Amino acid sequence: MASAAYYREEADRCRELAAAGPDSVIAARWRQLAVEYDQLADALTVSIPKPSVLAVPMQQRPVQPQPMQQQQTKAEPTDDE
């Protein structure tokens, strides 16, 4: 995978080609490519978390089923009581 530094170097190269180009249309395209390379470099530097930010995933124990309890109904009083 290319690094942010690689894309920055490519952006600089495109700007140099734009400055040296005799045709304004081609120079504009080189400048646009430089902007796109800079955006790629920015995206790489933003998306890579610093090692201190990395979190260790929490390990979870397997879920064990809970014993099912049946609801007990209240017995109605009998006539004997």
C-alpha positions in Angstrom: 0.0 0.0 0.0 1.3 3.4 -0.9 2.1 5.8 1.9 1.1 9.4 2.4 4.6 10.5 1.7 4.4 8.8 -1.7 1.3 10.7 -2.7 2.8 14.0 -1.5 5.8 13.4 -3.7 3.5 12.6 -6.7 1.6 15.8 -6.0 4.8 17.8 -6.0 5.9 16.1 -9.3 2.5 17.0 -10.9 2.9 20.7 -9.8 6.4 20.8 -11.3 5.0 19.3 -14.6 2.2 21.9 -14.5 4.7 24.7 -14.1 6.9 23.4 -17.0 4.0 22.7 -19.3 3.5 25.1 -22.3 -0.2 24.2 -22.7 -2.6 25.8 -20.1 -5.2 23.0 -20.5 -2.6 20.3 -19.8 -1.1 22.4 -16.9 -4.6 22.7 -15.4 -5.0 18.9 -15.5 -1.6 18.4 -13.8 -2.6 20.8 -11.1 -5.9 18.9 -10.7 -3.9 15.6 -10.4 -1.7 17.3 -7.7 -4.9 18.2 -5.7 -6.1 14.6 -6.0 -2.8 13.2 -4.8 -2.9 15.6 -1.9 -6.4 14.4 -1.0 -5.2 10.8 -1.1 -2.4 11.6 1.3 -4.7 13.5 3.6 -7.1 10.5 3.6 -4.3 8.2 4.6 -3.1 10.3 7.4 -6.6 10.7 8.9 -7.6 7.1 8.7 -4.6 5.6 10.4 -5.1 5.6 14.1 -2.2 6.2 16.4 -1.0 3.2 18.4 -2.0 4.8 21.7 -5.6 5.0 20.4 -5.9 1.4 19.4 -8.1 -0.5 21.8 -7.8 -4.1 22.7 -11.0 -5.9 21.9 -12.8 -7.0 25.0 -13.0 -10.8 25.3 -16.4 -12.1 26.0 -17.3 -15.3 27.6 -19.8 -17.5 25.7 -23.3 -16.8 26.6 -24.7 -19.5 28.8 -28.5 -20.1 28.8 -30.2 -19.1 32.0 -32.4 -21.7 33.6 -36.0 -21.2 32.8 -38.3 -20.6 35.7 -42.0 -21.3 35.3 -44.4 -18.9 36.8 -46.3 -20.4 39.7 -50.0 -19.7 39.9 -51.7 -19.0 43.2 -54.1 -21.7 44.1 -57.6 -20.5 44.9 -58.8 -21.3 48.4 -60.9 -24.3 48.6 -64.2 -24.5 50.5 -62.6 -26.6 53.2 -60.6 -23.6 54.4 
